[in-house]
Amino acid sequence: MALDDTIAALATPPGEGGISVIRLSGPESLRIAGSLFINGRKQKQKQFKDRYFHYGFIRDKENNIVDEVLLVYMKAPRTYTREDVVEIHCHGGMIPVRRITELVLEEGARLALPGEFTKRAFLNGRIDLAQAEAVMDLISSKSEEAARASVGQMEGVLSEKIRTAREDLLGLLAHIEVTVDYPEEDIEDMMAGRVKERVNDIRRECRMLLESAHQGRLVREGIKTVIIGKPNVGKSSLLNALVRENRAIVTDIPGTTRDVIEEYVNIRGVLVRILDTAGIRETMDQVEKIGVERSKELTREADLILILLDASNPLEKEDREILDWLKDRKVLILLNKTDRPPAVSEEDIRCITDKRVIKTSMLDGTGLDQVEDFIYDLVYSGGLGSRSTVMITNNRHKQALIRADQHLAEALKALDASMPLDMVSIDIRNAWEAMGEITGESLTENLVDRIFAEFCLGK
Amino acid sequence: MEFLAGTYDIIVAGAGHAGCEAALAAARMGMKTLVVAHNLDAVALMACNPAIGGTSKGHLVREVDALGGEMGQNIDKTFIQIRMLNTGKGPAVHSLRAQADKKRYQAEMKLTLENQENLMLCQGEVTEIRTRNGRVSAVKLDTGEIYQCRSVVLATGVYMKSRIIIGEYSVNSGPNGLFPANKLSENLKDLGFRLQRFKTGTPARVNRRSLDFSKMIIQPGDRAVPPFSFMNGPIEREQVPCWLTYTNERTHQIIRDNLHRSPLYSGRMEGVGARYCPSIEDKVVRFHEKESHQIFIEPEGLGTNEMYVQGLSSSLPVEIQMAVYHTIPGMENVEIMRPAYAIEYDCIDSTQLKLSLESRHIEGLFFAGQINGSSGYEEAAAQGIIAGINAVQLVRQEEPLILDRSDAYIGVLIDDLVTKGTPEPYRMMTSRAEYRLLLRQDNADMRLTETGYRLGLASEKRYRKVCTKLETVQRELERLGSLTISPSDRVNKYLKQKNSSALKSGISLADLLKRPEISFSDIIRLGELEDELKPEIQEQLEIQIKYEGYISKQLRQVEQFKKMEKMRIPPDIDYRDIAGLKLESVQKLKKLQPENIGQASRISGVSPADISVLMVYLEKRRREKKSDEA
C-alpha cells in the first residue's frame, strides 16, 4: 500500500444512473487525464483550467472514442483530498465506466482501496477531528463489503485463471531463486531462454484475459436471466423492482409486454442481464405468438429462469406445463401477489417440483431481498456453469492483469538486455504481487514454501 | 550459597557466535561487560558445518563487519579455503563462503575476547535472571555467583534442555558432549516467556585417511577473491579442497529398510525441524524419485583428519549410519569418528521481542541467536551484534539501533523473527530480502559503517576508509557520465571485437558501460583512462551504472516502504479503543505490539483496511494531543 500514489475509482453509486463520475487523486492525475482526453474539436489537450468543466472525449490507445465526457481538474490543495484531483463525468452504465477506469489504470493509476479518498482527506487535514470515527467506520465497513464480494469472486473462473497464472509465476520464481540460494545443489540452472518462454506464456494468458475483457464479452453479457410466466402475473413489475427504473410498460391488460425487454442490473456486484419475455400463453394473436416462441427460445439459452406464478389464482394447466418443461433447468419460482387472498400455497407447488420457492409481492416488495440473495448465492456458490461465472469480472481483477502485464513486459525487456535472472526476478515478483488480492499476502513466505516443497535441499 | 561476585554494565550469557559479537560490541562501546560461558573451550564453537558465509549468510557476515563486528576478521584469519559463489549471476547475489579451520577459529575468537578492554570472560552456567520492578537487575550462576548488571543478553544457543538423539539412543546433552542447560528454560517460563521446541542435526565426522578421494570430484577454492572484512586487503594463502561424491540406490534402500529405527519416523522426537536442513532419511522419503544426492566432504581444519560429511545428516542408529556411509563411492572403508545426531532444544517464541531484540515485557533483557529460533552461525552473529549494541543503548538511555528491511539483511532477519515468528529454525535466504539489489555484500560498508561509527563501535580508520570509498565512487560516476567518446575507427573496431554495435555519434562512457557486453576494463581502454581505480571502486561503478534501472526501481519501492516504517505507533496504544478494527486484528496487534505502521502491515491477518483505520486513529490521536497542548 503506497501512501501518495495516484488512485482512481468510480465516485458515483454503481449502476445505471444517467451520469457516472470517475475520480482520480494524486500527483499523476493531471498527466493521466491529459493522456486520455481530447477536446470537442478532437484535439489533444494537456492543460486544464482549474475548476472548469472541459467538454470532450475519452479515447483509447488506438484512438477510438470511448465516451463523450466532461472533465474537471481541481488543483491541490483546494480539493477533497488536498491532492490534485481530476473527475471524469461520463455516461452512466457499466460499459463506459469500466472502460474508462481500465484506461486510467493502464496509464498508471491504482484502484483506490475502500474509503481511501476519505482516508487521504482526513490524513491531509481536510476533514476535521470530529469525523475521525466516521472515517474509520467507513473504511472498515466498505472493506468488509469488498472482502465479501472478493471472497465470492474467488470462486469465479476469472479469479481461478489469475490464480493459475500466479501459481505459474511462483513456480518460475522458485526455480530462479533456488539456484540463487543453493548454487551448489545439483539443480539445473534456469536458462534465460526458458524463463522468457514461460514469462511469454503467462503474459499471453494475461493478455488473453484482458483482451476478452476489452471486447466486452465478460462485461456485457452478465448472467442471462429470463423471467417467464403467464400474462399479467407481474413479470414487468419484477423487472422494474430489480432494475429500480420504470423502463418496461406496466398495465393491467394482459399481453402488453410484447417483445423481449432487456435490462442489466447489478445485484451486489454481480452483473445480471434480465430478459422479460412476453407472457406465455398459446394465443392466436400473431404478435403474441412470436413473443411466446421467442421466450421459449430465450429460456433455452438462459443461465437462470425466474418463473412467476400467481398466488391469488389456482394453478392452471399452463403453469404445470411450464414447471414440467423447465424441470431440468436452473429455476427459481416466485409465488407472486401474496398481498391478495391466497389460492395457491407453497405446499401445492412443492407437490409438483422441488425447486426453490420464494413468496413475493411486487406491491410492497416482499421477497425481493430473498430473490437477490438467491441470485447472489447461486453465482458465488458456483451453482452456475463456468460460462456465466467468467463474466463476473471486476476492476480489481482488471487492475491485477494490467499491472502484471506491465511488469512482465519489463521482465521480457530485461531478458532481452541480458540482465541477470536474479534481477529479472524483481519484475516477476512485482507481477506476482500485482496479481494478488487486496489482502496483503506475503510473497517471501509463499516463495520459501514453494522452494522447499519442490526442491530437495539441505546439508 | 549465593554471594555477590561483581557488578557489570552488561552480562552476556553464552559465548557462541551471538554471544561473542554481543560482548565485543558492548565492550568496544565502552561498557563493563562480563561473558559467562558454560565451557570456555567452547567459545565460538562451530558445532555443525566447518564453513562461514554462503548465499545471504555471506551478506550477514559483511554487514556485521561493516558495523564493527568480529566474525569477518576472525574468518579471514582462519579460513583454509574461500570462494565467491554465484559469480555467474547478478552482483546482488554474489556470496562469499569460506571453509574454516574450526579449532583455530575458536582459538582466535577466544583470544580476541580475552584481549578486549572492558571485557571479562568466565566459565559458569547462568540459571536465573533476576529482575526488579520489571527490569533486569542481576544474573545468578549455578555455582552461586550473583552478578549485578543493567542489561543482559541471553545467547545460550541450543543448550536449553537439549537432548541428543541417535536412533533408539538419547541423552540429555548439548553438542559434542557439552553439558545441557537444564534450569534456564524453567526460569524463563517463570518470567512469563513462551517457549518452543526445535530440532536440528549434524552429519558424522569421518577420518580423512579412510577416504578414497580418487572416486570423488575435487572442489578447490578460488584464487583471487576479496576477504570477508572490509578492513583487509587480498589474502594470499594456500587453500585446501573439498570433495564431492554421491549417494546411490543402495544407500537409499538401506535407509528405507530402516526407517522404523529413525526417531523422526517412530515419533520419539517432538521438536520441529527445518525444511532446509533435512536429514538424509527425510530426503529419501520426501524426494523418493531422486536417484542420488550430493555429498560434500569438507575438512574440519588443518590440525585434524576429521572431515565433515555434508548431505548425510541423520538420526538413524550408529549401526545403520555405518552401513549407509559405506555405500558411498570413496567411503567404502570409511571410519566414523563422531556419529551423526539430531538435537532437540528449547528456544523462545521470538514474537515476544521488540525489533531491538529486547524482551517486550522485561526491560534490559535481550535475546540473540538460536535461542530466538534462528539457525546458523551468521544469523546468530548478526543478532548478537544488534543485541549487544542495543543493550548498550539502553544503558546509555539512547534510541536503539533498528535496521529495517531496506537497510540490511540483518533487518530482514530480525523483522522476520520478531514480526512473523518462525515455526522452524530460521535460515537467512536471499529470496527473503525484498530489496536485495540494494543490499549487496559489496556495499555493506557503504550502507552500515557510518551507523557503526556513530554508535562508537566501528573504528575511526574503518569510517575514514568508507568515506573515501563513497567520495571516490561519487566523483567517478560523475566523471563517467560527463566524459563522452566519439565514433572512430579505433573505437568501433574495438567494439566489433566485443560483439558490440558500432557508435554512430558521441556517447558518454557511462552509457557505453550500460551495454551488457562491455566491462569496466573495456571502458578504461576505450576512454584511454588511467587505470588507477581500486577494484572495489570499479566494481561499484560497474554495478551502479549497469543496473541503474533496477536500482532506481528498488529505490522507489524503498521510498514508499520507509514512509510506513517511519510512522511510529506509541507503546501505550489500546487497540480495543479503535472502532473499525477487526477483532482478530485487535488480538494480533495487542499480542505483537508493532512499533510502526510498516511492521503492523506485515503481521499476517492484519489487512490493509486495518492499517488504514490505524493510520486514521493515530492521526486523530495526534491532533487531539496537539489541541490539548494548545
Contacts between the chains, C-beta under 8 A, distances in Angstrom:
chain1	res1	chain2	res2	distance
A	1	B	564	7.7
A	1	B	601	6.9
A	1	B	608	5.0
A	1	B	611	6.6
A	1	B	612	7.9
A	2	B	560	4.8
A	3	B	560	7.0
A	3	B	563	5.3
A	3	B	564	7.3
A	4	B	563	7.8
A	5	B	560	7.9
A	113	B	608	5.9
A	113	B	609	7.1
A	113	B	612	6.8
A	114	B	609	6.5
A	115	B	609	7.7
A	115	B	612	6.7
A	116	B	612	7.1
A	119	B	612	5.2
A	119	B	615	7.1
A	119	B	616	6.0
A	122	B	616	5.6
A	122	B	619	6.5
A	123	B	615	6.5
A	123	B	616	6.9
A	123	B	619	5.4
A	129	B	620	6.1
A	129	B	623	5.1
A	129	B	624	6.7
A	129	B	627	7.6
A	132	B	616	5.9
A	132	B	617	7.3
A	132	B	619	7.4
A	132	B	620	3.8
A	133	B	579	5.6
A	133	B	580	7.9
A	135	B	616	5.2
A	136	B	578	7.1
A	136	B	579	5.5
A	136	B	580	3.8
A	136	B	613	4.6
A	136	B	616	5.2
A	136	B	617	6.4
A	137	B	579	6.3
A	137	B	580	5.3
A	139	B	580	6.3
A	139	B	609	5.6
A	139	B	612	4.9
A	139	B	613	5.3
A	139	B	616	7.0
A	140	B	579	7.9
A	140	B	580	3.6
A	140	B	581	7.2
A	140	B	582	7.4
A	140	B	609	5.9
A	140	B	610	7.8
A	140	B	613	5.7
A	141	B	580	7.8
A	142	B	609	7.9
A	143	B	607	6.9
A	143	B	608	7.8
A	143	B	609	3.4
A	144	B	609	8.0
A	147	B	607	7.7
A	147	B	609	8.0
A	177	B	429	7.9
A	177	B	430	7.5
A	177	B	431	4.3
A	180	B	55	6.7
A	180	B	86	6.5
A	180	B	89	6.2
A	180	B	93	4.8
A	180	B	430	5.6
A	180	B	431	7.1
A	181	B	55	5.0
A	181	B	56	6.8
A	181	B	429	4.8
A	181	B	430	5.6
A	181	B	431	5.9
A	182	B	55	7.2
A	183	B	55	6.6
A	183	B	85	5.0
A	183	B	86	5.2
A	183	B	89	7.9
A	184	B	85	7.4
A	184	B	294	7.6
A	184	B	296	7.5
A	185	B	294	6.8
A	186	B	294	5.5
A	189	B	88	8.0
A	414	B	549	8.0
A	414	B	550	7.7
A	417	B	516	6.3
A	418	B	516	4.0
A	418	B	517	7.9
A	419	B	90	7.5
A	419	B	516	7.6
A	419	B	547	7.6
A	419	B	550	7.3
A	420	B	89	5.2
A	420	B	90	3.2
A	420	B	91	8.0
A	421	B	89	6.8
A	421	B	90	7.6
A	422	B	89	5.1
A	422	B	90	4.6
A	422	B	92	6.1
A	422	B	93	4.8
A	422	B	430	7.7
A	422	B	436	7.9
A	423	B	90	5.0
A	423	B	92	7.1
A	423	B	437	6.5
A	423	B	547	6.6
A	423	B	550	5.1
A	426	B	437	6.7
A	426	B	550	6.1
A	426	B	553	6.9
A	426	B	554	7.0
A	429	B	434	7.9
A	438	B	607	7.7
A	438	B	608	6.0
A	439	B	607	6.2
A	439	B	608	7.8
A	440	B	601	6.6
A	440	B	606	7.7
A	440	B	607	6.2
A	440	B	608	5.3
A	442	B	602	7.1
A	442	B	604	7.2
A	443	B	434	7.9
A	444	B	431	6.4
A	444	B	432	4.9
A	444	B	434	7.2
A	445	B	420	7.6
A	447	B	431	5.4
A	448	B	429	6.6
A	448	B	431	6.4
A	448	B	432	6.9
A	451	B	431	7.0
A	452	B	275	4.0
A	452	B	276	6.3
A	456	B	278	7.8
A	456	B	283	5.3
A	456	B	286	7.0
A	456	B	287	4.0
A	456	B	290	5.7
A	456	B	293	6.9
A	457	B	276	5.7
A	457	B	278	7.7
A	458	B	276	5.9
A	458	B	277	5.2
A	458	B	278	4.5
A	458	B	282	7.7
A	458	B	283	6.6
A	458	B	311	7.4
A	458	B	313	7.2
A	459	B	48	7.5
A	459	B	49	6.1
A	459	B	203	7.3
A	459	B	277	5.6
A	459	B	310	5.2
A	459	B	311	6.7
A	459	B	313	5.8
